[in-house]
Amino acid sequence: MPLTGTFKAGEVLVKFHNGIVPADIIVSLNLSKAIGIGGAGWHRLVSPSSSTEAMVKVLAARGDVEVVEPNYILHLTTSPCGGNGSVSSPPDDPCYTDGSLWGLGKIAAPSVWHSPVSTTGSSSIVVGLLDSGVLASHEDLTDNMWSSPSFSICIGAVPNPTCPSANTVSCSAGAHGFNAVAFGGGSGTVCDPSDDYATIGHGTLVAGIVGAKGNNSKGVVGVNWTSTLMSLKIADSSGNLAVSNIVNGIEFAVQMKLNYSTNIRVLNGSFGCYLSGASSNCSGSLGSIQDEIKRAGSYDMLLAAAAGNDSTNLDCGSSSCQFVPAYWSNPNQYTPNIIAVASTDSNDSMSSFSNYGTTSVQIGAPGGLVIWSTSRSSTLPYWYDDGTSFATPHVAGTAALALANSNCTASTLGLKSAIVTNVDANSLSVSSGGRLNAYGSLRGCALQNVSVSPAAGNSSSQTFTYTFHDLLGYADLDVVDILIRDFLDATNACYLAYSRTNNLVYLVADDGSTLGTGYAPGTPQTLSNSQCSIDVGASNMSGSGNVLTLAVATTFASGFAGRKIVYAAGRDVSSNNSGWQAVGTWAVPTVPTLTPATITSWSPTTSGNLSETFTAVAHDGSGYGDIQVVDILINSTLNGASACYIAYSQTYNAIYLVPDSGSGLSAGLTPGGSGTVQNTQCQISASGSSVSNDGGDNLTVSVAVTLFPGFQGNQVAYVAAVTNSGVSSGWQRMGTWR
């Protein structure tokens, strides 16, 4: 089948199974360049004499090639239009005070800026702008631009012991980012990521929306008055983006975080293309970009991605309407660190041009009519445009603004949840149903700070002490919920609600929705359902500052025996919601004996460390030698996809890691040996792992695990054992990791 779409002639991107370009390929294809890109094992091959079609055909037929595709050209998502809106109140930036920056009012940014929250951004949060570059000298941007230390990093290769010169990026102190176009052989210099697109630019407009300096009596103001903007130039002066440049731009952010502790938490991607069809200019899997985005997620980076400007439903089921990278936010695409952004107008309706999708697009944000921002033009330093390109930085900016507040300590997935959960509901055709609310995003993120003590244990009766936080003080909380069950389901659960407003404790009936009579803590009453009873008289609530503490005396029914997960959630009086947080595990006694194997112990029962040695003890009445496999699955739900899913085979004395898809196995590691394997969520190390037995019925498996920052938050540890005869203990909920 002939190749379609627009791509760089005489170039391909290829991933070899062993990660090495074979020498015969260099000769047979007459390669002038064979260079690694990104950090996920891809290479860019360039030939002055072989066509792209011929290169793809030759490489696709080889058994040592995992995947090959052209080096496609993507385009910036811009759409000229006109319009106007109005808002009022300071800061004193003229375009804000005259009502031009209507989008900031729509997303309630002023409610974050002003008392009592008073958060206007932070220079400690770095936002990477994957775009056409930024005019760093602009009067409204220069104070908020990232300024590098003197550095040298390696992109697309692993130093062994030094980095090949073709993969080395070295800049003197004061660089404002990275020019991936120049690094890939295009015009410009690697250390100068200036915007050279069109008259007014593209990346410069995006930068102004995220973080134009606030309250400086100049031009515009961004979502953040104070910020640190890193220019990652991936588009040339015509607005074309080679896939290799996109991959390398993201990898630059990863390398600066890894090697120079640059706190990059947010990336903005106002670009994309369709995977096939008449509107496509790439027509391929673009796996190299997706791999690199996943890699960024493993280092705790959220990518805000433009949904596109063709009035297309990204959920249509055909690759012709799969606009990437936004489409990869679809849960079935296993790239959870993407938040896809549609465009809304000043009436909170979907912009007529905006792509949408109730599964593949998460949120709307201001991008229609006129969006004013900074320009690269010296004669027109401020200009306007519209499109999802300019809706997206409202979301990226909101993510950075929330993180600037010390009460928001969420991981990437928690941050995404806070943004998507706490929208202004407008019946938009996106998964959240609503438009971005920056104030709600911050409030929701702060509400995620919940805990329980004890966080693990076993007994039929226990007084649990729960703590909930609210940015505006504990009296701003409306309702807190607690649900104890083997999975997140309100039916047949020990599910209680405390109304702070009414000072009443309720227990939800077995149907998961009916509330019984409520009583104030300390009242001599008992609430019961089939799973548990609450001694209200022995329970109490107290509040101080931002913290509400609720102690609940709980007794579990004998029929509720087994290992349970403790979930908690908080909602404030403005209906901002934390979403359910897995805060602990509890074993209700008289667990039915599982024959012939069961999991009897797990440590640590709760942890927030990125590096941890997890230990499971499996028991088999037929002897430890009858245990064939011990499985460990760490995820927010009992799902092997996008999880840290580990299997130990006693038969082969090997530890395996399951890929992101949830099926298949990595190469095996010998406990106590050498080597590591990883997926997007975690890495396991042979040297820190061990397996032992007591000579009787117990097998102890310890696995050294590094959980990546992007996977942090609300994870549950499930463990299971399988015997030689194939009998499974079933998954046991043993601990939590936050």
LINBEL-V103342 format. One line per field, one symbol per residue. ss: DSSP state (A for helix, B for strand, O for the rest). phi: phi as a letter, one per 20 degrees, with the letter a starting at -180 (. if undefined). burial: 1 if it has 16 or more other ideal C-beta (glycine too) atoms within 10 Angstrom, else 0. Layout:
ss: ???
phi: ???
burial: ???
This chain:
ss: OOOOOOBBBBBBBBBBOOOOOOAAAAAAOOBBBBBBBOOOOBBBBBBOOOOAAAAAAAAAOOOOBBBBBBBBBBBBOOBOOOOOOOOOOOOOOAAAAOOOOAAAAAOOAAAAAOOOOOOOBBBBBBBBBBBOOOOOOOOOOAAABOOOOOBBBBOOOOOOOOOOAAABBBBOOOOOBBBAAAAOOOOOOOOOOOOOOOOOOOAAAAAAAAAOOOOOOOOOOOOOOBBBBBBBBOOOOOOBBBAAAAAAAAAAAAAAAAAAOOOBBBBBBOBBBBOOOOOOOOOOOOAAAAAAAAAAAAOOOBBBBBOOOOOOBOOOOOAAAOBBOAAAAOAAAOOOOBBBBBBBOOOOOBOOOOOBBOOOOOBBBBOOOOBBBBOOOOOOOBBBBBOAAAAAAAAAAAAAAAAOOOOOOOOAAAAAAAAAAOOBBOOOOBOOOBBOOAAAAAAAAAAOOOBBBOOOOBOOBBBBBBBBBOOOOAAABBBBBBBBBOOOOOOOOBBBBBBOOOOBBBBBOOOOOOBOOOBOOOOOOBBBOOOBBBBBBBBBBBBBOOBBBBBBBBBBOAAAOBBBBBBBBBBBOOOOBOOOBBBBBBBBOOOOOOOOBBBBBBBOOBBOOOBBBBBBBBBBOOOAAABBBBBBBBBOOOOOOOOBBBBBBOOOOBBBBOOOOOOOOOOOBOOOOOOBBBOOOBBBBBBBBBBBBOOOOBBBBBBBBBBOAAAOOOBBBBBBBBBOOOOBOOOBBBBBBO
phi: .ffcndbffmcbdbcegemcfffffgffelfebccfcmcdnecddccfcefggfffffffeefedebcbfefddcfedbfabqabbbbnffefgfefenfeffffgemfgfefdgeflddobffdddedeaeocffegfecgfdefcfffbbcddnbdgbedeggfdedccfgofdqbdffffeoefncgecefecelfdncfffggfffbfgdldmcldcegdfcacddedfddefenecfgfffgffffgffffffeclfeedccdcebqaefanfeecclaflffffgfffffffdmdedecffoccldefefndffdeedeggffggfdlcfedcecedcdfemeffgeffbqfdecebdbgbelddeafceffecfcbcabpfgdfgfffgffgfffffeffddffgfffgfffffdeefclfecffmbdgcfffffffffffecbccfeaqbaecaeeddccdcgdoffefdcdcccdafbfbfflcecccdeffdlcdcdefgfnceeefecfgnffccdccfdacdeffedbcbcbmedddcdceccefffefpecdddbbccefemfcfmfdfdacbdefmfgfeddcbedbbbffbacffdbdecddddcfeogfeeecddccdafcfbfflceddcddfgdlcdccefgfncncffedegnecoccbcfebcddffedbcbbemcddddddcecdefgfefolddedcbccefenedfnfdedaccc
burial: 000010110111111100001000100010101111111111111110010100110110000010111111111111101000101000101011100111111111111110001011110011111111111101011001110100101111100000100011101000111111111101010111111111011111111111111100011111111111111111110011111111111111111110000101111111111111000101110111111111111111111111111101011000111111111111001111111111111101011011111011111111111111111110001111111111111111111111111011011111111111111101011111111111111111111111110011000101010111111011011111111111000001111111110001111110000000011010000010101111110011101001010101111100010111111111110001111111111111000001011111011111100001011111110001011111111111100111111111010001111111000001011010000010111111110110101000111111111111111111111111111100101011111111
